[in-house]
Amino acid sequence: MSLEPSERFLAWLQIEQGRAVKTIEAYRRDLRDYEEWLAMRGKTSMTAGSADVEAFVAQLRKHGKAARSIARQFAA
């Protein structure tokens, strides 16, 4: 069974990096939000470019998300 790139990344964080379950859950939510946002624009994480990332960050700021929260979201 092949995992999606985001799930492979999360598994790597948990298994290889020893990240806490709560951290993995937060990253999973962040990745899901980004992937859903991309899907509404007809893109995936594999086809998105830097302009897409910038637009997503701008939207997060517009909706009042704190800089720290945005930074965590993109640490994933």
Biotite code that builds the C-alpha atoms (Angstrom):
import biotite.structure as struc

atoms = struc.array([
    struc.Atom([0.000, 0.000, 0.000], chain_id="A", res_id=1, res_name="MET", atom_name="CA", element="C"),
    struc.Atom([1.439, 3.339, -1.085], chain_id="A", res_id=2, res_name="SER", atom_name="CA", element="C"),
    struc.Atom([0.977, 6.341, 1.172], chain_id="A", res_id=3, res_name="LEU", atom_name="CA", element="C"),
    struc.Atom([0.377, 9.876, -0.018], chain_id="A", res_id=4, res_name="GLU", atom_name="CA", element="C"),
    struc.Atom([3.449, 12.143, 0.242], chain_id="A", res_id=5, res_name="PRO", atom_name="CA", element="C"),
    struc.Atom([1.980, 13.996, 3.233], chain_id="A", res_id=6, res_name="SER", atom_name="CA", element="C"),
    struc.Atom([1.310, 10.730, 5.098], chain_id="A", res_id=7, res_name="GLU", atom_name="CA", element="C"),
    struc.Atom([4.834, 9.478, 4.325], chain_id="A", res_id=8, res_name="ARG", atom_name="CA", element="C"),
    struc.Atom([6.187, 12.747, 5.719], chain_id="A", res_id=9, res_name="PHE", atom_name="CA", element="C"),
    struc.Atom([4.102, 12.434, 8.887], chain_id="A", res_id=10, res_name="LEU", atom_name="CA", element="C"),
    struc.Atom([5.196, 8.821, 9.360], chain_id="A", res_id=11, res_name="ALA", atom_name="CA", element="C"),
    struc.Atom([8.823, 9.924, 8.968], chain_id="A", res_id=12, res_name="TRP", atom_name="CA", element="C"),
    struc.Atom([8.340, 12.646, 11.590], chain_id="A", res_id=13, res_name="LEU", atom_name="CA", element="C"),
    struc.Atom([6.878, 10.191, 14.057], chain_id="A", res_id=14, res_name="GLN", atom_name="CA", element="C"),
    struc.Atom([9.127, 7.187, 13.436], chain_id="A", res_id=15, res_name="ILE", atom_name="CA", element="C"),
    struc.Atom([12.462, 8.731, 12.483], chain_id="A", res_id=16, res_name="GLU", atom_name="CA", element="C"),
    struc.Atom([12.261, 12.041, 14.316], chain_id="A", res_id=17, res_name="GLN", atom_name="CA", element="C"),
    struc.Atom([10.313, 10.863, 17.359], chain_id="A", res_id=18, res_name="GLY", atom_name="CA", element="C"),
    struc.Atom([7.775, 13.693, 17.241], chain_id="A", res_id=19, res_name="ARG", atom_name="CA", element="C"),
    struc.Atom([4.903, 13.587, 19.713], chain_id="A", res_id=20, res_name="ALA", atom_name="CA", element="C"),
    struc.Atom([1.471, 12.349, 18.669], chain_id="A", res_id=21, res_name="VAL", atom_name="CA", element="C"),
    struc.Atom([-0.056, 15.803, 19.308], chain_id="A", res_id=22, res_name="LYS", atom_name="CA", element="C"),
    struc.Atom([2.575, 17.387, 17.047], chain_id="A", res_id=23, res_name="THR", atom_name="CA", element="C"),
    struc.Atom([1.793, 14.900, 14.290], chain_id="A", res_id=24, res_name="ILE", atom_name="CA", element="C"),
    struc.Atom([-1.937, 15.602, 14.669], chain_id="A", res_id=25, res_name="GLU", atom_name="CA", element="C"),
    struc.Atom([-1.338, 19.362, 14.380], chain_id="A", res_id=26, res_name="ALA", atom_name="CA", element="C"),
    struc.Atom([0.840, 18.886, 11.297], chain_id="A", res_id=27, res_name="TYR", atom_name="CA", element="C"),
    struc.Atom([-1.795, 16.575, 9.767], chain_id="A", res_id=28, res_name="ARG", atom_name="CA", element="C"),
    struc.Atom([-4.465, 19.283, 10.228], chain_id="A", res_id=29, res_name="ARG", atom_name="CA", element="C"),
    struc.Atom([-2.157, 21.921, 8.760], chain_id="A", res_id=30, res_name="ASP", atom_name="CA", element="C"),
    struc.Atom([-1.321, 19.773, 5.738], chain_id="A", res_id=31, res_name="LEU", atom_name="CA", element="C"),
    struc.Atom([-4.985, 18.876, 5.214], chain_id="A", res_id=32, res_name="ARG", atom_name="CA", element="C"),
    struc.Atom([-5.979, 22.562, 5.280], chain_id="A", res_id=33, res_name="ASP", atom_name="CA", element="C"),
    struc.Atom([-3.293, 23.431, 2.726], chain_id="A", res_id=34, res_name="TYR", atom_name="CA", element="C"),
    struc.Atom([-4.148, 20.485, 0.476], chain_id="A", res_id=35, res_name="GLU", atom_name="CA", element="C"),
    struc.Atom([-7.865, 21.366, 0.582], chain_id="A", res_id=36, res_name="GLU", atom_name="CA", element="C"),
    struc.Atom([-7.053, 24.980, -0.268], chain_id="A", res_id=37, res_name="TRP", atom_name="CA", element="C"),
    struc.Atom([-4.925, 23.830, -3.201], chain_id="A", res_id=38, res_name="LEU", atom_name="CA", element="C"),
    struc.Atom([-7.630, 21.418, -4.403], chain_id="A", res_id=39, res_name="ALA", atom_name="CA", element="C"),
    struc.Atom([-10.122, 24.301, -4.613], chain_id="A", res_id=40, res_name="MET", atom_name="CA", element="C"),
    struc.Atom([-7.672, 25.854, -7.064], chain_id="A", res_id=41, res_name="ARG", atom_name="CA", element="C"),
    struc.Atom([-7.179, 22.684, -9.081], chain_id="A", res_id=42, res_name="GLY", atom_name="CA", element="C"),
    struc.Atom([-3.716, 21.960, -7.705], chain_id="A", res_id=43, res_name="LYS", atom_name="CA", element="C"),
    struc.Atom([-1.956, 19.480, -5.456], chain_id="A", res_id=44, res_name="THR", atom_name="CA", element="C"),
    struc.Atom([1.061, 19.784, -3.192], chain_id="A", res_id=45, res_name="SER", atom_name="CA", element="C"),
    struc.Atom([3.068, 18.256, -6.045], chain_id="A", res_id=46, res_name="MET", atom_name="CA", element="C"),
    struc.Atom([1.962, 20.881, -8.594], chain_id="A", res_id=47, res_name="THR", atom_name="CA", element="C"),
    struc.Atom([1.905, 23.954, -6.336], chain_id="A", res_id=48, res_name="ALA", atom_name="CA", element="C"),
    struc.Atom([4.546, 26.613, -6.723], chain_id="A", res_id=49, res_name="GLY", atom_name="CA", element="C"),
    struc.Atom([5.928, 29.406, -4.603], chain_id="A", res_id=50, res_name="SER", atom_name="CA", element="C"),
    struc.Atom([3.145, 31.768, -5.720], chain_id="A", res_id=51, res_name="ALA", atom_name="CA", element="C"),
    struc.Atom([0.605, 29.308, -4.312], chain_id="A", res_id=52, res_name="ASP", atom_name="CA", element="C"),
    struc.Atom([2.406, 29.184, -0.973], chain_id="A", res_id=53, res_name="VAL", atom_name="CA", element="C"),
    struc.Atom([2.539, 32.985, -0.851], chain_id="A", res_id=54, res_name="GLU", atom_name="CA", element="C"),
    struc.Atom([-1.184, 33.227, -1.651], chain_id="A", res_id=55, res_name="ALA", atom_name="CA", element="C"),
    struc.Atom([-2.028, 30.692, 1.060], chain_id="A", res_id=56, res_name="PHE", atom_name="CA", element="C"),
    struc.Atom([0.045, 32.583, 3.639], chain_id="A", res_id=57, res_name="VAL", atom_name="CA", element="C"),
    struc.Atom([-1.646, 35.839, 2.600], chain_id="A", res_id=58, res_name="ALA", atom_name="CA", element="C"),
    struc.Atom([-5.048, 34.216, 3.141], chain_id="A", res_id=59, res_name="GLN", atom_name="CA", element="C"),
    struc.Atom([-4.028, 32.960, 6.587], chain_id="A", res_id=60, res_name="LEU", atom_name="CA", element="C"),
    struc.Atom([-2.903, 36.477, 7.540], chain_id="A", res_id=61, res_name="ARG", atom_name="CA", element="C"),
    struc.Atom([-6.111, 37.966, 6.160], chain_id="A", res_id=62, res_name="LYS", atom_name="CA", element="C"),
    struc.Atom([-8.099, 35.642, 8.421], chain_id="A", res_id=63, res_name="HIS", atom_name="CA", element="C"),
    struc.Atom([-6.107, 36.760, 11.463], chain_id="A", res_id=64, res_name="GLY", atom_name="CA", element="C"),
    struc.Atom([-3.869, 33.743, 11.931], chain_id="A", res_id=65, res_name="LYS", atom_name="CA", element="C"),
    struc.Atom([-0.874, 34.563, 14.130], chain_id="A", res_id=66, res_name="ALA", atom_name="CA", element="C"),
    struc.Atom([2.615, 34.617, 12.624], chain_id="A", res_id=67, res_name="ALA", atom_name="CA", element="C"),
    struc.Atom([3.653, 31.758, 14.926], chain_id="A", res_id=68, res_name="ARG", atom_name="CA", element="C"),
    struc.Atom([0.773, 29.605, 13.752], chain_id="A", res_id=69, res_name="SER", atom_name="CA", element="C"),
    struc.Atom([1.633, 30.299, 10.129], chain_id="A", res_id=70, res_name="ILE", atom_name="CA", element="C"),
    struc.Atom([5.275, 29.421, 10.795], chain_id="A", res_id=71, res_name="ALA", atom_name="CA", element="C"),
    struc.Atom([4.254, 26.119, 12.381], chain_id="A", res_id=72, res_name="ARG", atom_name="CA", element="C"),
    struc.Atom([1.983, 25.367, 9.486], chain_id="A", res_id=73, res_name="GLN", atom_name="CA", element="C"),
    struc.Atom([4.882, 25.692, 7.082], chain_id="A", res_id=74, res_name="PHE", atom_name="CA", element="C"),
    struc.Atom([7.319, 23.862, 9.289], chain_id="A", res_id=75, res_name="ALA", atom_name="CA", element="C"),
    struc.Atom([5.283, 20.854, 8.221], chain_id="A", res_id=76, res_name="ALA", atom_name="CA", element="C"),
])
